[in-house]
């Protein structure tokens, strides 16, 4: 959050399809399939500008990647406090199937399906399809559109960019800086931001510093700031008892399996 191109493009596949996961595990010895584990700790759980948990969460993730560009990942969020009476409960599990490829101009594209589930809560599952296009270059501007075809029947569009800062010190890690701004349709905003108007929803600024601890283990501290953009959406979010401006930090340990 050296930074590979897909990371600079801010394109992250999250989720897993069980049938493919079984096949990937069966082939884990083959060089064409790789498996990666990420263990993240965040001071609060913020998603698309919405404060889903004001207290810290643990968020593990397992990704299966094939050289063809197909990847599958299982991502979860675990509450660490009793703020919602769910201490150490898994309150979200997301399953995503992602396919990445390069265009003729060697720019990056992604497309996929995300299925969101919320165990130990009263929330119903929902699903999105998405596609993104990264233009490459120094700042790698990326356009992504997510369409929730299940609970919402609305879309969420994002323009993001990233930049890798290389420090002059020898062997110093490169810091990744990122920014994004998003726009939601009226149905999407009514469902998530409690106001039925099409509008800009949120922006996010982030900085992450991946540090190689060993050849295979990377520790990445990060800091982020997000805010709801539209005034009416911000008022509605606040009226629902949620913070509309959030600063939060985290640390992620990543290693292959």
C-alpha positions, 0 to 999 in steps of 0.5 A: 500500500522495489513496488511492482507495477500492479501495486503502483496501479493500486490494483489489489485482488481480494477474495477466493473461489473455493473450487479454484482454491482447491485446484491451486493447493493441489498444484502448489508445488508447480512453479506456475502457481504461487501463494502469498499470505498477508497479515495486517493490523489496522488501527481502525477499519475504513472502507470507501471512506466509511468507518466500519469499525472505529477500533483496531482490526486484524485482517488476514489474506491469502492469495493464489496467483497463476502465471496466466494472470488469474488470481484468487484470494480470501480476505477477512476482518477480525474485530479485536475489541467488544465495540460491536460485541464481536471481540475476536469474531470474524465479521467479514470474509470477501471472496474475489476472482481476478484476472489481470492482463496487459493491453497492446500498449502494455498498460494494465487491465483487471477484471473480476468478481467480489463476493462479500459476506459478513459472519457474526453480523446482521448484514446480508452478503452482496456481490460486485463485478469490476474492471480497471485500466491502468495507464502506466507511466510515472504516476500510473493513473488508474480508472476502476468501476465496481458495480454491485448487482446484488443488494445495491444495483449501483456503481462506485467509480474510482480514479487513483494514482501512485508514486514510488519515492526512492530515498538517496540512502543506499539500500533504503526502501522505496516509499509508495504514495497513493491517492484516490477519489471516488464517485457513486451512483444514486442507488449506491450512495443511498445504500452506503452513504444514506443519501440518494444522490449521485455524487463524489463520495470519498478521497483517500491519501496513503503512504506505505514503506515496504521493508524487506526483513528477510528474502521472503518476508516483508513488513509494510507500515502505512498511514492513511487519511480519508474523508467523505467529499460531498457535504450532504453525504458527509452529513448523512454519514455523521447522522448515522453516528460514523466519522466522516474524516478518518486517520488510521495506520497499519502494518502488514507482514507478507510472505509466501506459503 
